[in-house]
């Protein structure tokens, strides 16, 4: 709870996607309501989408923003993003990146099935 409160303060001072990721994850760990967690992830997806508009597709980090958007949309309750995430993982050529995406995908699916 203390970490969540500190993160909220940091988010107010610097509303970045990174701080919002932490906030949503802490909400999950603290077992906030499903509605609040989904709303947080919806806001996170919007944050990723806004950031992607500012970054060139050639930027090596662009792929992580795309993944963050897909994952956040799924966690926001849009189950149709499960297939979109699978397709995205399958289209990723770098094996290390693919492994990272697959792990976060598996965790998101497990969390969703527990809800």
QUILINHU-V64929 format. One line per field, one symbol per residue. ss: DSSP state (H for helix, E for strand, - for the rest). A space follows every 50 residues. Layout:
# QUILINHU-V64929
ss: ???
This chain:
# QUILINHU-V64929
ss: -HHHHHHHHHHHH---HHHHHHHHHHHHH----HHHHHHHHHHHHHHHHH HHHH-------HHHHHHHHHHHHHH-----HHHHHHHHHHH---HHHHHH HHHHHHHHHHHHHH-
